[in-house]
């Protein structure tokens, strides 16, 4: 029995009732307390200023694990490479076959969706699902690699959903750490295919208004 259940049981006993005899009432009180407390729990434990890696929920007493995901250099390198494939045209590509996402990055690539930088391809047979491994970059991604916007340096994730963002804003150059390296990545030869026609093709930064 959780602390909440014990408190409800005590409350019932003070009013001459037993939990076993009034299960529906006890359950209703429990649901009401949990529901009314939910927003307070979110504010207390999932707020950007108070976020912690692991805390105990005062309602259900379960451990709440918050994942902190920083925007990393490898994320930016892959994003630039993805933009060379997509060029902002909603062209879907496979993260392994086309982008060659390193195994060590794995699910880290998909987390870029929490910054609004990539979108998964909807499954035409089931709109509620997506096609595994298929992604496209967003206009926001093009703006970010073109140094038109900055993004939160970190996002906080709970149950696979973003709960909040870090207040610090960073540019793509901030994340990569060096402007010369950023320029080199942006002007790197395209590897869309191995044909000789594309051998000397270089990627130009998008012209954004």
Beta strands, then each sheet from edge to edge (+ up, - down):
strand 1: 54-56
strand 2: 63-65
strand 3: 67-70
strand 4: 93-94
strand 5: 118-123
strand 6: 126-137
strand 7: 151-152
strand 8: 154-158
strand 9: 161-165
strand 10: 169-170
sheet 1: 1+ 2-
sheet 2: 3+ 8- 9+
sheet 3: 4+ 6- 5+
sheet 4: 7+ 10-
end
